[in-house]
């Protein structure tokens, strides 16, 4: 669960910084898609037998990836020169 969340969280951090420099309005959509991908990867890595465990694992890893993306947007906003 944590492995997929951290992998996509770091990817989201980097993409969040880069996309915020270009257009910050696209980052929330990126958070949705990377969170979905993190949840899918969590269930591929762990292969839970019970659906309840699969939902919890996907939600936790998606939340971890979302936190990485939000931090990327914050860092990107701090780097962006104000005009």
Z-matrix of the N, CA and C atoms (Angstrom, degrees):
N
C 1 1.448
C 2 1.522 1 109.66
N 3 1.310 2 116.62 1 -46.51
C 4 1.461 3 119.39 2 -177.16
C 5 1.523 4 111.70 3 -75.08
N 6 1.329 5 116.56 4 -29.56
C 7 1.456 6 119.87 5 -177.37
C 8 1.530 7 111.03 6 -63.82
N 9 1.311 8 117.30 7 -49.31
C 10 1.462 9 119.68 8 -179.04
C 11 1.524 10 111.40 9 -69.31
N 12 1.333 11 117.29 10 -35.78
C 13 1.460 12 120.12 11 177.36
C 14 1.516 13 112.08 12 -64.74
N 15 1.323 14 116.52 13 -40.89
C 16 1.465 15 119.60 14 179.32
C 17 1.520 16 112.25 15 -71.76
N 18 1.320 17 116.87 16 -38.44
C 19 1.469 18 119.48 17 178.75
C 20 1.519 19 110.26 18 -61.27
N 21 1.323 20 117.10 19 -52.02
C 22 1.455 21 119.77 20 -178.41
C 23 1.526 22 111.95 21 -76.24
N 24 1.323 23 117.62 22 -21.41
C 25 1.462 24 120.20 23 173.78
C 26 1.517 25 111.63 24 -67.29
N 27 1.326 26 116.60 25 -40.81
C 28 1.465 27 120.61 26 177.68
C 29 1.529 28 110.42 27 -69.44
N 30 1.331 29 116.30 28 -41.19
C 31 1.466 30 119.78 29 175.78
C 32 1.530 31 109.89 30 -62.04
N 33 1.327 32 116.20 31 -41.85
C 34 1.461 33 120.70 32 178.65
C 35 1.518 34 112.44 33 -66.19
N 36 1.322 35 117.28 34 -35.12
C 37 1.457 36 121.16 35 176.93
C 38 1.526 37 110.25 36 -61.20
N 39 1.309 38 116.04 37 -47.13
C 40 1.466 39 120.37 38 -179.53
C 41 1.528 40 110.92 39 -67.49
N 42 1.337 41 116.66 40 -45.72
C 43 1.461 42 119.77 41 178.69
C 44 1.527 43 111.75 42 -66.59
N 45 1.327 44 116.51 43 -35.14
C 46 1.464 45 119.94 44 178.60
C 47 1.516 46 112.16 45 -63.96
N 48 1.323 47 116.18 46 -40.55
C 49 1.470 48 119.52 47 177.09
C 50 1.527 49 109.90 48 -64.70
N 51 1.320 50 116.36 49 -46.66
C 52 1.456 51 120.02 50 -177.49
C 53 1.523 52 113.45 51 -65.76
N 54 1.317 53 117.03 52 -42.81
C 55 1.465 54 119.65 53 -178.31
C 56 1.523 55 110.85 54 -73.49
N 57 1.325 56 117.96 55 -32.35
C 58 1.464 57 120.12 56 177.64
C 59 1.524 58 110.78 57 -65.07
N 60 1.315 59 116.86 58 -33.42
C 61 1.460 60 119.28 59 176.98
C 62 1.527 61 111.44 60 -65.89
N 63 1.335 62 117.20 61 -31.63
C 64 1.465 63 120.92 62 -179.92
C 65 1.531 64 111.51 63 -86.90
N 66 1.328 65 116.42 64 -60.87
C 67 1.456 66 121.21 65 -179.88
C 68 1.528 67 109.23 66 -151.44
N 69 1.327 68 118.30 67 109.19
C 70 1.465 69 120.74 68 -173.86
C 71 1.529 70 114.59 69 -70.99
N 72 1.312 71 118.45 70 -12.03
C 73 1.452 72 119.37 71 -176.36
C 74 1.535 73 112.59 72 -74.26
N 75 1.336 74 117.49 73 -17.69
C 76 1.465 75 121.31 74 -177.62
C 77 1.527 76 113.74 75 -84.79
N 78 1.309 77 119.04 76 -11.35
C 79 1.460 78 121.85 77 -173.75
C 80 1.532 79 112.63 78 -67.13
N 81 1.342 80 122.16 79 -39.13
C 82 1.466 81 119.18 80 177.49
C 83 1.533 82 113.71 81 -61.35
N 84 1.326 83 117.14 82 -34.87
C 85 1.470 84 119.64 83 176.06
C 86 1.526 85 110.43 84 -66.68
N 87 1.307 86 116.39 85 -38.59
C 88 1.453 87 121.18 86 176.67
C 89 1.525 88 110.51 87 -62.38
N 90 1.327 89 116.91 88 -38.31
C 91 1.462 90 120.92 89 179.23
C 92 1.522 91 111.15 90 -62.81
N 93 1.315 92 117.12 91 -39.69
C 94 1.470 93 120.08 92 178.61
C 95 1.523 94 111.58 93 -63.92
N 96 1.324 95 116.46 94 -46.57
C 97 1.461 96 119.62 95 -176.72
C 98 1.524 97 112.90 96 -71.37
N 99 1.311 98 117.95 97 -39.29
C 100 1.469 99 119.17 98 177.66
C 101 1.530 100 111.61 99 -71.69
N 102 1.330 101 117.46 100 -32.01
C 103 1.464 102 120.03 101 174.58
C 104 1.518 103 111.37 102 -65.46
N 105 1.320 104 116.62 103 -39.59
C 106 1.459 105 121.38 104 175.66
C 107 1.523 106 110.67 105 -63.43
N 108 1.315 107 116.22 106 -43.17
C 109 1.470 108 120.47 107 177.83
C 110 1.521 109 112.13 108 -64.65
N 111 1.319 110 117.31 109 -37.78
C 112 1.466 111 120.30 110 178.56
C 113 1.523 112 110.77 111 -66.35
N 114 1.316 113 117.19 112 -39.90
C 115 1.462 114 120.11 113 177.06
C 116 1.516 115 112.03 114 -64.47
N 117 1.319 116 116.69 115 -40.29
C 118 1.466 117 120.62 116 177.06
C 119 1.523 118 110.57 117 -63.92
N 120 1.333 119 117.10 118 -46.76
C 121 1.465 120 120.15 119 179.98
C 122 1.528 121 112.69 120 -64.02
N 123 1.317 122 116.94 121 -34.16
C 124 1.463 123 119.53 122 178.10
C 125 1.529 124 110.81 123 -62.02
N 126 1.316 125 116.01 124 -39.52
C 127 1.456 126 119.23 125 179.91
C 128 1.529 127 112.09 126 -77.87
N 129 1.313 128 118.44 127 -25.25
C 130 1.458 129 120.67 128 174.44
C 131 1.528 130 109.90 129 -72.00
N 132 1.342 131 116.62 130 -42.17
C 133 1.462 132 120.17 131 -178.79
C 134 1.527 133 112.03 132 -68.95
N 135 1.342 134 117.96 133 -42.82
C 136 1.464 135 121.03 134 -172.79
C 137 1.518 136 113.79 135 -90.08
N 138 1.317 137 118.53 136 -32.55
C 139 1.457 138 124.53 137 -176.55
C 140 1.534 139 111.80 138 53.00
N 141 1.341 140 118.12 139 62.22
C 142 1.468 141 119.91 140 -179.74
C 143 1.532 142 111.50 141 -70.23
N 144 1.324 143 115.95 142 146.29
C 145 1.457 144 121.41 143 -178.92
C 146 1.526 145 112.75 144 -87.54
N 147 1.322 146 117.06 145 -21.87
C 148 1.461 147 121.95 146 -176.82
C 149 1.534 148 108.33 147 -108.46
N 150 1.328 149 116.56 148 136.17
C 151 1.461 150 120.29 149 -176.88
C 152 1.526 151 111.60 150 -64.92
N 153 1.330 152 117.94 151 -34.25
C 154 1.456 153 121.34 152 179.39
C 155 1.529 154 110.51 153 -61.04
N 156 1.308 155 116.79 154 -42.24
C 157 1.471 156 121.27 155 178.59
C 158 1.523 157 110.77 156 -67.85
N 159 1.329 158 117.17 157 -35.83
C 160 1.464 159 120.69 158 178.94
C 161 1.522 160 110.97 159 -65.52
N 162 1.314 161 117.20 160 -40.22
C 163 1.465 162 120.91 161 -179.75
C 164 1.527 163 110.48 162 -66.80
N 165 1.326 164 116.93 163 -44.09
C 166 1.469 165 120.18 164 178.87
C 167 1.522 166 111.42 165 -63.55
N 168 1.308 167 116.78 166 -43.12
C 169 1.459 168 120.84 167 -179.39
C 170 1.528 169 110.92 168 -63.24
N 171 1.326 170 116.76 169 -44.15
C 172 1.460 171 120.61 170 178.81
C 173 1.518 172 112.69 171 -65.60
N 174 1.329 173 116.63 172 -38.72
C 175 1.461 174 120.02 173 -179.48
C 176 1.528 175 111.44 174 -68.71
N 177 1.309 176 117.30 175 -41.46
C 178 1.465 177 119.64 176 179.20
C 179 1.528 178 111.72 177 -65.88
N 180 1.324 179 116.85 178 -44.08
C 181 1.458 180 118.32 179 -179.28
C 182 1.530 181 111.22 180 -69.17
N 183 1.321 182 117.77 181 -34.53
C 184 1.467 183 120.49 182 174.78
C 185 1.511 184 111.94 183 -65.08
N 186 1.326 185 117.19 184 -36.97
C 187 1.465 186 120.82 185 177.88
C 188 1.523 187 111.03 186 -67.45
N 189 1.312 188 116.99 187 -40.04
C 190 1.464 189 120.26 188 178.13
C 191 1.530 190 110.42 189 -64.27
N 192 1.333 191 116.82 190 -42.49
C 193 1.462 192 120.34 191 177.53
C 194 1.530 193 110.85 192 -65.10
N 195 1.325 194 117.43 193 -38.15
C 196 1.465 195 121.21 194 178.47
C 197 1.514 196 112.30 195 -64.37
N 198 1.322 197 117.11 196 -37.54
C 199 1.462 198 120.72 197 177.21
C 200 1.529 199 110.25 198 -63.92
N 201 1.334 200 116.87 199 -39.97
C 202 1.462 201 120.22 200 177.04
C 203 1.519 202 112.03 201 -62.74
N 204 1.321 203 116.55 202 -39.57
C 205 1.463 204 120.32 203 -179.79
C 206 1.522 205 110.77 204 -68.59
N 207 1.314 206 117.34 205 -41.49
C 208 1.466 207 120.72 206 179.07
C 209 1.530 208 110.43 207 -64.52
N 210 1.325 209 117.25 208 -40.03
C 211 1.470 210 119.70 209 176.05
C 212 1.529 211 111.07 210 -63.85
N 213 1.332 212 116.51 211 -36.65
C 214 1.457 213 119.95 212 175.84
C 215 1.517 214 112.15 213 -63.01
N 216 1.323 215 116.53 214 -38.47
C 217 1.463 216 119.25 215 178.22
C 218 1.524 217 110.94 216 -68.12
N 219 1.319 218 116.98 217 -38.76
C 220 1.460 219 120.42 218 178.47
C 221 1.533 220 110.55 219 -63.70
N 222 1.339 221 116.47 220 -47.00
C 223 1.466 222 119.77 221 179.31
C 224 1.526 223 110.91 222 -64.23
N 225 1.323 224 116.65 223 -39.82
C 226 1.461 225 119.75 224 178.16
C 227 1.514 226 112.22 225 -64.42
N 228 1.326 227 116.93 226 -36.50
C 229 1.466 228 120.43 227 178.54
C 230 1.522 229 110.63 228 -69.27
N 231 1.334 230 117.26 229 -33.55
C 232 1.464 231 119.53 230 177.69
C 233 1.524 232 111.81 231 -71.67
N 234 1.324 233 117.30 232 -30.90
C 235 1.452 234 121.41 233 -179.72
C 236 1.526 235 111.79 234 -78.34
N 237 1.322 236 117.20 235 -33.39
C 238 1.465 237 122.29 236 -174.67
C 239 1.519 238 110.80 237 -59.92
N 240 1.317 239 117.45 238 127.09
C 241 1.463 240 118.92 239 177.30
C 242 1.521 241 110.42 240 -71.56
N 243 1.316 242 116.27 241 135.86
C 244 1.465 243 119.78 242 178.94
C 245 1.517 244 109.48 243 -84.79
N 246 1.318 245 114.59 244 140.58
C 247 1.463 246 118.94 245 -179.30
C 248 1.499 247 111.10 246 -116.30
